Amino acid sequence: MSPIGIARVSHSGQVLYGNPKWSEMCGQSTDDAEFPGQNLSELVHPDDRQTMEELWADNSNRVAFELRWGTLNQFVWVMGELVPEIVENEHRGFIAVLTDITERREMEAAKLQAVEDSRAREGLAIGNVLFFSINRRHHLPRVAKSVERYL
């Protein structure tokens, strides 16, 4: 199976054909190469639909994007491109090309979380040192008087 999802899309965003990898990224059986009536906007995660609508508004040019793609049950991160399909100077629709970048996005998120966790631990450590210093200054005279009794 190709690592790239490829589809033909009409002017209105209807998916006309998708290869097996496209089907997989859309959460469908890889045997289903036909997408009767399915619109690109239905395949985009609800939080990313605004981005897709903005890209689609400029549908005469090639556009690149990164967003979540699939169905309500399963979304993957994709890096994609919509390329106008022009045959004999006639704009017939688009060729959509998708690459699954979920693993890369998850690694980026994990790295960001590790950095945030590290910063939080550093802040906690600094806070503990400051607390200890303040406590030590505050209680030091009492500790010194207690130790003097035994000297």
C-alpha positions in Angstrom: 0.0 0.0 0.0 1.2 3.5 -0.8 2.3 5.6 2.2 0.5 8.6 0.6 -3.3 9.1 0.4 -4.5 10.4 -2.9 -8.0 11.5 -4.0 -9.9 13.3 -6.7 -12.2 16.0 -5.4 -14.8 18.0 -7.2 -15.1 21.8 -7.2 -17.7 21.6 -4.4 -15.4 19.4 -2.2 -17.1 16.0 -3.0 -14.6 13.2 -2.8 -14.9 11.3 -6.2 -12.2 8.7 -5.6 -9.6 7.8 -3.0 -6.8 5.2 -3.0 -6.5 2.6 -0.2 -4.3 4.8 2.0 -6.8 7.7 1.7 -9.5 5.3 2.8 -7.5 4.2 5.7 -6.8 7.8 6.8 -10.5 8.5 6.5 -11.3 5.6 8.9 -12.9 3.5 6.1 -12.2 0.0 4.8 -9.3 0.1 2.4 -11.6 -1.8 0.0 -13.8 1.2 -0.3 -12.3 3.3 -3.1 -15.6 5.2 -3.8 -16.8 7.9 -1.6 -20.3 8.7 -2.8 -21.5 12.1 -1.5 -18.7 12.5 1.1 -17.4 16.0 1.4 -13.9 17.0 2.5 -15.4 19.1 5.3 -16.9 15.9 6.8 -13.4 14.4 7.1 -11.9 17.2 9.0 -11.8 17.3 12.8 -14.4 19.8 14.0 -11.7 22.0 15.6 -9.9 22.3 12.3 -12.9 22.9 10.0 -12.5 26.7 10.1 -8.9 26.2 8.8 -10.2 24.0 6.0 -12.9 26.4 5.0 -10.4 29.2 4.8 -8.1 27.1 2.6 -11.1 26.0 0.4 -12.1 29.7 -0.1 -8.9 30.1 -2.2 -9.6 27.1 -4.3 -7.9 28.3 -7.5 -4.4 27.8 -6.1 -2.4 25.0 -4.6 -2.7 25.0 -0.9 -0.8 23.1 1.8 -2.1 22.3 5.3 -1.7 20.3 8.5 -4.8 19.2 10.4 -6.7 16.3 11.9 -8.4 14.1 9.5 -10.7 11.0 9.7 -14.1 10.2 11.3 -15.6 10.9 14.7 -14.2 7.6 15.9 -10.6 8.0 14.7 -8.6 11.1 13.7 -5.0 11.2 12.4 -2.8 14.2 11.9 -2.1 14.8 8.2 0.1 17.0 6.1 -1.8 17.6 2.9 -2.0 19.5 -0.3 -4.9 20.4 -2.6 -3.7 20.9 -6.2 -6.0 22.2 -8.9 -6.6 19.5 -11.6 -6.4 21.4 -14.9 -6.9 19.5 -18.1 -6.8 21.3 -21.4 -7.1 24.7 -19.6 -10.2 23.5 -17.8 -10.3 23.4 -14.0 -11.9 20.0 -13.3 -11.5 19.9 -9.6 -8.6 18.9 -7.3 -6.1 16.3 -6.5 -5.7 15.9 -2.8 -2.6 14.4 -1.3 -2.3 13.4 2.3 0.6 12.1 4.4 0.0 10.7 7.9 2.1 12.7 10.4 0.4 11.5 13.6 3.6 10.0 15.0 5.6 13.2 14.4 2.8 15.3 16.1 2.7 12.9 19.1 6.5 13.1 19.4 6.3 16.9 19.3 3.6 17.0 21.9 5.6 14.6 24.1 8.7 16.8 23.8 6.7 19.9 24.6 5.1 18.2 27.6 8.6 17.1 28.8 9.9 20.7 28.6 6.9 22.0 30.5 7.3 19.3 33.1 11.0 20.1 33.5 10.3 23.8 33.9 7.6 23.0 36.5 10.1 20.8 38.4 12.8 23.6 38.2 10.3 26.1 39.6 9.3 23.7 42.4 12.9 23.1 43.3 13.6 26.8 43.4 10.5 27.3 45.5 11.7 24.6 47.9 15.1 26.2 48.3 13.5 29.6 48.9 11.1 28.1 51.5 14.0 26.3 53.2 16.1 29.5 53.3 13.2 31.6 54.7 12.4 28.9 57.2 16.0 28.6 58.2 16.4 32.3 58.8 13.1 32.4 60.7 13.9 29.4 63.0 17.7 29.8 63.2 17.7 31.9 66.5 15.5 29.3 68.2 17.7 26.4 67.0 20.9 28.2 68.2 19.4 28.8 71.7 18.4 25.1 71.9 21.9 24.0 70.9 23.5 26.4 73.4 21.9 24.5 76.2 23.9 21.4 75.4 27.2 23.2 75.0 
